[in-house]
């Protein structure tokens, strides 16, 4: 290994020190989920939002977190 490659490897190692490893697949899932939430929030379709809550976030109807999410959607659309 040439000396320059050794230096690059040490620098890369030092830059990563103390940082958590990046889970690319988890980051991708997070971005997809955020996009779905944003689309469901901006759509004026309450049924679409409810489906997203249940299918994508795993929130069950009747639970406090589900009711809170639905209340937030209604407040965003000035419905109550």
Buried (B, 14 or more C-beta within 10 A) or exposed (E): EEEEEEEEEEEEEEEEEEEEEEEEEEEEEEEEEEEBBEEBBEBEEBEBBBEBBEEEBEBEEEEEEBEEBBEEBEEEBEEE
